[in-house]
Amino acid sequence: MAERVEEPSYTLVRKDRGVELRRYAPVVRAVTVVENVTWDRAMNEGFRRLAGYIFGRNTKKQSIAMTAPVTAQPTSMKTAMTAPLTARPSAAGVRVTFTMPAGHTLASLPTPHDRAVVLEAVDERLVAVRAFSGFAGTDSFERERDSLVKSLAGLGLRAVSEPELARYDPPWTLPFLRRNEVAVEVEPTTVH
């Protein structure tokens, strides 16, 4: 039986039209931005950098428990046009993150050796989430992102961040068993 990996804590606010509205507790994230490569290469490079940090490439040579999900987000609103007319994440960059285990603070975590890895505190936030299975590449991210964004207006929600992709499973997981999500932070004042 596989060991259960810690996930960020949240409270389900409501569920409607295939979208969950979640209130996430504050967390600390390890973050890296990978630029000028494809989405998949950015995910691989970002994962490698962040894994290095949690496996001991830090000032204390300390191992930090792995958590799920690994998230990825385009770094800007810029999009590249393709045929047919669709928006794709541009080569500007992909922001890849790991959430640190509960109980860690910026002060308690060791400093990364890799200057491309930074730590950030994330306040409590309200997030709209749409879950999906299968491979979580650029095409499925775009499809699910578009569906989530279209659902927001009907739910009376307004996005305040770029959508991000969350992957929960290791790459050897069978596609139909994979758990993925697309998520976007929403304005708390829009919640009824």
N, C-alpha and C positions, 0 to 999 in steps of 0.2 A: 504494500500500500504506500502511495506517495505521501511524503511529508507535506503538511499544510503550510503554505507560505502566508505571512502576515500581509494584510491589505489595509489601506487607509480606512479609518473609521468614519462612518456617516450615518445619518438618520434619513429614512425615506420620508419625504414630505408628501408626495403624491405620485400616482402612476396614471397616465392617461395617453391614449393613442400611441402606445408602444414606446413612450418616453417616461423615464423615471426622473423625478425632481429630487435631488439629494442635497442635504446640508452636510458638508464635510467639515470635520474638526481641523484645527490648525496642524500643519506638518512642516517638516524640514525636507527639502529635496536636494539631491545632487543633480547638477545640470551641466550639460555640454551642448554646444552648437556646432554642427558639422556643416560646412559650406561647400558649395560648388560640386556636389556629387548627386547621384540619383537618390531617390527616397530610400530604397532598400540598402544602398551602400551607406547612406547616412545612419540608418538604424543600426547596421552592423558596427560601424565605426563608433557611434555613440555608445552602444552597449559595451563595446570593448573598453572604452575609456572609463565608463562608470563602474564596470566590473573590476577594473584595475584598482580603483579607489576603495571599493568595499572589500576587496580581497587583500588589502594591506599596503597599497601604494599611497601611503599617507604618512604624516609626521609621527604618528604613534606606532606605525606598522601594525595597526589594529584591524582585525577582520570585523566586518559589520554584516549582520544577517541580511540575506536577500529578501526583498519584498516583491509584491506584484501590485499593480501592473508596471510594465515599462511603457512610458508614454512618449509620443512624438507629436510635434506641432510645427507647421511651417513658421518661419521666423518673421514673415511680413505678409501684408495683404497683396503683394505683387503676385501676379499669376502669369503663366505663359500660355498663350493661346495655341490650341491644337485643332486639327480637323477631325471630326466635326467640331464646332465651336464648344469647347468645354474648358474649364479652368483646371490647371494642374499646379501642384506645388512647384515653385520656381527653383532654380539653382541657388537662390539667395541663401538658403540654409534650412536646416531642420534642427529643432531644439528637442533633445532627448533627455528624459529625466527618470531617476529612481527616487522613490519616496523612502526616507530613512525610517527605521523601526520606531514605533511609539516610544516616548520617553526621552528621545534624543533632542537636544537643542543645538543651536549654532555654537554655543559655548562649550558643549560637551563633546562635540564631534572633532576628530582630528582634521587638520588641513590637508587637502589633496596635494600630492607631489606634482601632478599634471596640471599645468596652468590653464588648460582648456576645460577643467572641471571646477565648478564653483558650487558653493552651498547657498541656499536661499530659504528663508522662512516664508511660509505661505499661510496667510490668515484664514480663519473660517470663511467658507464660501458656499454659494448656492450654485449647483451644477445640474444642467439638463443632460441626460445620458440616454443613448440608444444602443442596445446590445445587439451583437450579430456573431455568427460563427463562420468558420472557413478561414481561408487565407486572408490576412489583413495587409494587403499591398495597397498601392496607390489607387487602383481602380475601385476596390471595395471601400477604401476610406472616403473617396470622393462621393461615391453613391450614398453611403450611409450619412456622410456629412450633409449632403444636399437634402436628404430626407429629414434629418434632424432640424436643419435650419428652416425648412418649410413648415415643420410642425410647430415651431416656436410661436409664430404669429397666431395660429389657431388656439394655442394654449395661453395666450396673453403674456408671453415672456419676451424679454429683449436681451440679446446676447451682449456681453461686455468683454469677450475675449475671442481669440481665434479658436476654432474647433481643434481638439487634439484626439489622437488615436491612442487607445490603451490596449496593450496586448498582455494577457494574463498567463499564457502557457508557454512552455519550452518549445523550440522548433520541431521536435520529434513527435509532438502531439498530432494525432490524426485530425485532418481539417474539420470534419463534422463535429469533433469534440472540442475544438478551440473556442475559447471565450474571448471576445474582443468587444470593445465599446468605442463609440465616438462620443465626445463630451464637450460641452461649452459652458463656461461660467455665465450665469444670467443675473440680471439686476434684481436684487432682493425686493425692491419696492413694487415689482410687477407681480409678486406672488399674492394670491388672495386667500 
